[in-house]
Amino acid sequence: MWWCNYSIFLEGELLFSYAEYVGDDYAADMAKMAADPVTRRWWQLTDPCQEQMEGAVPGEWWTAMREVFHHD
C-alpha cells in the first residue's frame, strides 16, 4: 500500500485526516485506488458526509495544508 501513518481525528463536527504517501507515482496510484470497486463503494457512502473546504483547488476535493511545525 502507498499510505502509512493514516489517522482520522474528530473535533466537534470537523474531521481531519492525516496520511503519508510512500509510493513512486502518485497519479498512477490514485488512479488504481479510484478504480477499486470497494474504494468506490466506500466513497459513495462517505462523500455525502464531506464538505469541500474553502481554498481547495478547482476540481480537487481536498485542501492542501501548510505544515507549521514538525518534530521527530
Secondary structure, 3 states (H helix, E strand, C coil): CCEEEEEEEEECCEEEEEEEECCCCHHHHHHHHHHCHHHHHHHHHHHHHCCCCCCCCCCCCCCCCCCCCCCC
